[in-house]
Amino acid sequence: MYEHASDHELIKAIAQKDTEAFKVFMTRYQDRVFRTVYRFVGDAESACDLVQDIFLKVYRAAHSYTPDAELFTWLYRIIANHCINFTVKQKKDPLFIAREHSQPSGSSEADRAHVESPEKNLLRQERSLRVRQALDSLPNRQKLAITLLRFEGLSYREIAAILGCSVSAVESLIFRGMETLKKSLSKEFAV
């Protein structure tokens, strides 16, 4: 019934607690939300849990969505808030930090492993881990701004709407974050 409905129609139906509309919305956005969350938290298990929480928040907060606002911005603001809250909580949990850095970086790593020599594969995994650690060391707003720009391909204006700040503030966040990353990684990668 809702497969061809617009996002605005789906959200309106979800606000009325229509579970069919919610299922269609989840199907439509699940992969994109997971990729964004995974890039931010770097842990597939935690990302799955967060995605469930995010969609539950969408279901509960659909009534607060206003049709004149961009759905994309509204959804990403929910994602951003959940990811930031999650990382703040996890920075206080030493068991999570140990588990986080012992996990492989993703299925694309495994896909490339069969083509590369073991030495190249190990070097790439080490570099990937080091970049992930450097990104994780950034303040949450810088990390989120860089993740949305570099991995999600969002514009500065879209990021500003998601973070609830000005475009110049986003430019500053990204500049400072990239400078910190360059300093952190320059010793290892001769950046």
Secondary structure as GFF3:
##gff-version 3
##sequence-region A 1 191
A	DSSP	alpha_helix	7	15	.	.	.	ID=ss1
A	DSSP	alpha_helix	19	41	.	.	.	ID=ss2
A	DSSP	alpha_helix	44	61	.	.	.	ID=ss3
A	DSSP	three_ten_helix	62	64	.	.	.	ID=ss4
A	DSSP	alpha_helix	71	90	.	.	.	ID=ss5
A	DSSP	alpha_helix	94	100	.	.	.	ID=ss6
A	DSSP	alpha_helix	107	113	.	.	.	ID=ss7
A	DSSP	alpha_helix	118	136	.	.	.	ID=ss8
A	DSSP	alpha_helix	140	146	.	.	.	ID=ss9
A	DSSP	pi_helix	147	151	.	.	.	ID=ss10
A	DSSP	alpha_helix	156	163	.	.	.	ID=ss11
A	DSSP	alpha_helix	167	189	.	.	.	ID=ss12
###
